[in-house]
Amino acid sequence: MVEAAFGDGQIAGYTQWQYRGDLYVTRPVTSAQITNVLHKFSDLERKDRGYVARKKVDDSGKRLTFEQLSSSDKSLASRLGSSYLATWDLSGVILHWSSGHGPDAAAPNAEAYRRIESSTLRAPFEIPTGSGVCLPSLFIPDDGKMERFIAATYRIKQHPDVTVWVRDRDAENPVPAGKLEQLRQSIHDVSFFWGQRYQDRNSVRSLWTVPHPIEMRGVVGTASFVELTRDDGTIDYGYFASFWGTPDSSVGATQIEMFVIRDAKVAKAKGITPVDREALLDMAESVLHSIKARGSAHP
């Protein structure tokens, strides 16, 4: 699979979709492209059948099984032991999912497959009324308890120098109840992001006193606003925020992170004036306040 990219080919960095396995969603494609994709995954299924015929048992000694779940001009799905491989044509949008595997994976993978199979297309800017996971072009019905990692990168249409990234994931190790613990963990996330994860800079300088507590629906988090010096000396700006919900909080046991970052050279290359520092901060805070958790237990 290729990396996620914008319409002009620029890579949409940090984009990653997982729902008990890797998810890939395309833009609308041609019927010939769909046929080609289904043919390629049909070859993978043939290899799985051959693997079962040769090996016969898994590493634990249990008998290996291969099951064809779907085979048509609209979908192709199979199960090898506890691992699933599935591809769907959703009215010209290709959805592909490959799950993990393991001794305890059979039941949750089967449930994940059932939910993904019932996915529906989502129009741009459409806000589904039900509980579930939103991806570009796709909505997966969900109760908020399934293992997930949904990170999507966007650009501001009128300001191509501004990139927006939002990540929602289940909290693998939910923080203990209490705003102090929520704040402590989110402070760590801020430091780790600017210090380790974000490397497209020569140096970074905080424009705010750290920590800078913020609140979303009763959950305390931390935000940061920084000045970035690029390798060529260009000055840019970035905003990053993190929240950790607890099982009983308004957002459930989830971790939400987001950033809004300016890359001035993109605007200059298009003959556009880069967004200034205060305008970028206004955009970032607007994005932050627009984020809403969609777990059914926490409407």
N, C-alpha and C positions, 0 to 999 in steps of 0.2 A: 504494500500500500504506500501511496505517496503522502508527503506531509500536507497538512492543511494549508491552504493558500487563499489569498484574496483574488478577486477577479482579474487583476492585472499581473498575477503571478507572484507577487510578494508573499513570502512565507509568513503565515500567521503563527508566530512563535508562541510557545507555551500552551498551545491548543492540545488537549488530550481528553478523550472520552472513554470511560470504563464503566461497565455495569456488570459486575462479576465476570469480567473479561473485556477484551478490546472491542470498541465500537467504531465503525467508520460510516459516515454519511456523506453522499456526494451532492453536488448540485444536479439539477435536471440534466440527463444525458440522453443520447439517441438510442433507438432500439438496437442498432448494431453494436453499440458499446455495451448494452445490457447483455446481449447474447454472448459477447466475448467474455465478459466477467463470469457469467454463469458457466460457460464452458471451462474456464480456468479452474473454478472451484469444483466442477465435476471431476476434473483430473485429480484434485486433492482427495476427493472421496474415494476414487479408485485406488489411490495409494493407501488410504486407511483400510480399505477392505483387504488389500494384499498384506498389510501389516498384521491384521488380525489372523489371517490364514497362516502366516509364517510363525508368529510368536505364540498365539493361542492363549497365553496367560500373561497377566501383568506382573509387576515386580513383587507384589505380595503373594503371588501364586493363585490369585483369583482368575477365573475364566474371563477372557476378553470378549466383549460383545460389540457388534456394530449394528446400528439401527438406522434405516433410512426413514427420516421423519417427514420429508417433503421432497418431491421432485416434479417440477412443472416448468412452464416457460415464465413463471412469475416468482418462483421460490425454489431454493435448494437447501435442504437442511439434513444433518445427520448427527448421530451421537456415537462416539467411540469411548466405551466405558463411561466415565462421568464427564467427559469433555464434549462440548458441542461446537459445531461449525455450521453457520447458517448465513444465507444471503437472500435478500428479498428485493423485488422490484416494486416500489411503492409509487405507481403512476409516474415512472420516469426518474425517480430518485432511488439510488441503490443504497441499501442498508446492509452492512455486513457485521457479524458478531462471531467472535471466537472466544470460548470460555476457558477458564483454567481447569485443573483437574486435581483429584486427590481423594483420599479415603472418606472424607466428610463432605465432598462437593456435590454428590449426586442429587440430593434433594434441593438445595438452594439453586444449583444450576438449572434444574428442571423448572423451578419456579421462575427464574430469570428468563429462561427461554419462552415460557408461556406469556410473560409480560411483554417482552420485546416483540413477540409475534403479534401481539394486539396493539402495537404502536400505530399511531396515526400521524399523517402529515400535519405540519403546523405552518401556517402562512407567516411571512415576516411580520413581526410585531404583534402577532396573535397571542393572547393570554388565555390559555385553557381554563375552564371553570373547575375541572376536577383536580384531584391530588396526583402529582406525578413529577417526572423529571423532564425538563425542557432542554432541547438541543436545537441548533439551527435546523429548521425544516422538519423537526420530529418532536413527538411527545410520547413518553412512555408512562403508562399508568403505574403508580407506585405509592406505597404507604409510608415511604421515608425510612424504611428499615433495611432495605437491600444495600449491599456493599456497592458503592459508587464513587466515581471520581470524574466530575464533569467540569472541564476548564475550557472556556471559549474566549477567543481573541477577536476584537472588533476594531474597526477604524471609524472615526467620526467623518461622515461623508463630506461635510463642508470644510473639514480641517484634517487633511490626510496626514498631517504631522502628529496627530494625536491617536495613540493606541490605547484601547480599553481592554482589560482582561478581568474576567470574573471566574472564580473557581468555587464549586460547592462539592464537598465530599462528606461521606459519613465519618464521624470521629472514631478512628480505630480504638483509641484509648480515651474515652470521654473524660473531660476534666471533672474533678469533684465539684459539687454544687458550691456556689458562692462567687461573688463578683471579684474577689481578690484572686482566685485561681484563674478565672477567665482573663483577667488583666495580665497576670503573670505570663500565661502561655502566649497571649497575643503580642506582648512586648518581645518575647523570644522570636516570634515569627517576623516581626519588623526588622530586628537586628540581623536575622539570618538572610532575609531577602536581599537587603541592600549590601550586606557584607559578603555573601557567598553566592546566591543564586543569580542576581542580576550583574552580569559581567561586561555589558556593552558600555563601559565607561572607564576612564582612567582614575577618577576619584569621585567621592560622594560626600556632600556636606549637608547636615540637617539644617533646615530653616526654622524648625520649631524646637522647643524644649522637649526632650524625650524623657519619659513617655508622654504621649498626648492622648488621654483617654477619650473615647467616644462611646455612644450608646445606640443600639438598634433594638427596638421592641423589648427593652428591659435587659438586653444582654450587653455586657460591657466588653469593649474591644480597644484596640490601639490603632491610631493612624499616624502617618508620617508624611512630611512634605520636604523634599530634598532638592538640592542643586546638584546636577550631574555635569562633570567636566569630561567631554569625550576625548578620545585619543588625539584628535586633531585640534583640541583646544576649544571647540564649540561648547557653549554653556546651554544646558537643557534643564528641564524640571520633571519631577516625578512624585506621584502620590501613591502610597500603599496603605492598605488597612486590613486588619484581621480580626475575626470574631470566633470564639469557641462557645457553642451552645452546650448545655447539659441535657440529659434525658427529660428533665422537667421544665426546661426553659421554653420560651415562646418560639424558638426556631428548632427545638429538638436537639438530639445529639449529633450536631453537624458542625463542620468547620467551614467558614466562608472567608475567602481572601479576594482582594481585588486590587488592581492598580490602574492608574491613568498616567501615561508617560508621553512627553513631547520629544520628537526628534526633528529639530529645526531644519536639518538639511533636506528632509523630504519636502517640506513646504517650499524651500528656496529653489529646489530642482524643478518645481512646478510653477515657479513665478508667483508664489503666494507668500504673504507675510506670516511668519510663524505666530501661533497663539502666544500671548504674553503670559507672564507668571500668574497674575491674579485671575485671568480668564481660565487658565488650566485648573486652578484650584476650585473655581466655581463649578467647572464641568465635573471634576472629581467628586465633589460633595453632592452634586446632583445625582451622579451614578450611585453613590453610596446609599442615598436615601430612597432610591428606586428599587433596591434589592429587597425581595420578599421571599421567605422560605415557603415551599409548597407542600410540606408534609401534611397528611390528613389529620394527624393528631394535633397540629398546631396551625389552624387556619389563619 
